[in-house]
């Protein structure tokens, strides 16, 4: 459903993405792993053009965009097919929880306020925040804020939700509540691409793991393939560093 | 003629000046509203890095911030008609008020553009990205996400400029405008009771300033209601007092508990 073809991106002289090719099927939960600076977040941000790729092709559903010369309309269309959950939540601080979720539905999708409200409440119930509808982001914990971020993405009913390190900014004891919400929506068959450092989450929930390093996809496969029998030396080294216990497990 | 101080004159003048308050307030209000438009126009090329326009706006802002308002008033009152004569437009019959408002508008625009620039920079970039990711256009993200937050950040500085304008309108009498200052001057010279007229005048400015100040404080509190624990300085004082007491109690308890350990 999502196809990325020879996507490239440089910041100045630094080549961050070196011709990335990737296919994602409908309903897949894709996890992107890799050391910092490997380009995984940039890849994610290129999919909704928060970062402008230099070249290549991105297609989502029936929309194909040539990254060399995308029109404004193509970028808007791409953004309407995707939604993003950010590391630092990026909630609209001057709006209530409910308004945060409704904003996109009313302003971008032009739904009636009544309909948008109904949908938003329903999604917020799903992430366990039905009691916080009228709270402002500053009155919530980090975990609650991130769940609002997820609700905001979910309400848009996008074809794919992009998660950019959704738990990296959270206190350790709050990570669980956010992961369990992501787990729950993963089970509903929503296509997701997740950049994360949560290895257990990657193993449990995903069905397609990608390992990136130095701007290229080094290896991809099922979680079992990547975690238990990695083919590439670089993948092995990375996993060893990040989950030492796994090497004994096998 | 008895020119010694008489309190009754103060009240008499105060009453007479009230009829001219509307002119002063009209200059302040129109110059701020129009100044906001000018300020936005001046700020945009600098925020979005538009070449040439960016430099032009910088020079404009620099000029209006770097010269006295009094000189700007003269410059525009005498200069603009000369300039328009070149293109065969005669504005010598235009009312003084028009030139006064034009001056204060341009002056406010210069200051407000800097306020807008600073406030927009203070809104965090992540929220704008989130707005784009949701599918909003640049315009929608600016109007719905950036501007409301930039406004709430800038209210205190904005209030400063409005108060400054209120006081600076007093210079307009030099062009012969009958605002409250113009009227006070003429009342003073008519009766030779200058001190009374200045007391009445300053009281009037002061009351107007306090009302404007309160209005902005109220607005600020309203705009900041999304910030948890946003408290006015007075409440903060009380709060810090309680906070200190609580902390002291906690430390005492901790100290006592460690005493038991040893």
HADDOCK unambig.tbl for C-alpha pairs under 7 A between the chains (distance, minus, plus):
assign (segid A and resid 48 and name CA) (segid B and resid 133 and name CA) 6.75 0.50 0.50
assign (segid A and resid 50 and name CA) (segid B and resid 129 and name CA) 6.88 0.50 0.50
assign (segid A and resid 76 and name CA) (segid B and resid 135 and name CA) 5.87 0.50 0.50
assign (segid A and resid 79 and name CA) (segid B and resid 133 and name CA) 5.74 0.50 0.50
assign (segid A and resid 79 and name CA) (segid B and resid 134 and name CA) 6.61 0.50 0.50
assign (segid A and resid 79 and name CA) (segid B and resid 135 and name CA) 5.13 0.50 0.50
assign (segid A and resid 80 and name CA) (segid B and resid 134 and name CA) 6.74 0.50 0.50
assign (segid A and resid 80 and name CA) (segid B and resid 135 and name CA) 5.26 0.50 0.50
assign (segid A and resid 83 and name CA) (segid B and resid 133 and name CA) 6.07 0.50 0.50
assign (segid A and resid 83 and name CA) (segid B and resid 134 and name CA) 6.11 0.50 0.50
assign (segid A and resid 84 and name CA) (segid B and resid 133 and name CA) 6.22 0.50 0.50
assign (segid A and resid 90 and name CA) (segid B and resid 126 and name CA) 5.29 0.50 0.50
assign (segid A and resid 90 and name CA) (segid B and resid 127 and name CA) 4.89 0.50 0.50
assign (segid A and resid 90 and name CA) (segid B and resid 130 and name CA) 6.12 0.50 0.50
assign (segid A and resid 91 and name CA) (segid B and resid 127 and name CA) 6.26 0.50 0.50
assign (segid A and resid 92 and name CA) (segid B and resid 127 and name CA) 5.99 0.50 0.50
assign (segid A and resid 92 and name CA) (segid B and resid 145 and name CA) 6.92 0.50 0.50
assign (segid A and resid 93 and name CA) (segid B and resid 226 and name CA) 6.96 0.50 0.50
assign (segid A and resid 94 and name CA) (segid B and resid 149 and name CA) 6.70 0.50 0.50
assign (segid A and resid 94 and name CA) (segid B and resid 226 and name CA) 5.56 0.50 0.50
assign (segid A and resid 104 and name CA) (segid B and resid 134 and name CA) 5.76 0.50 0.50
assign (segid A and resid 108 and name CA) (segid B and resid 135 and name CA) 6.11 0.50 0.50
assign (segid A and resid 108 and name CA) (segid B and resid 136 and name CA) 6.01 0.50 0.50
assign (segid A and resid 136 and name CA) (segid B and resid 226 and name CA) 5.50 0.50 0.50
assign (segid A and resid 138 and name CA) (segid B and resid 227 and name CA) 5.96 0.50 0.50
assign (segid A and resid 138 and name CA) (segid B and resid 228 and name CA) 5.66 0.50 0.50
assign (segid A and resid 139 and name CA) (segid B and resid 228 and name CA) 5.71 0.50 0.50
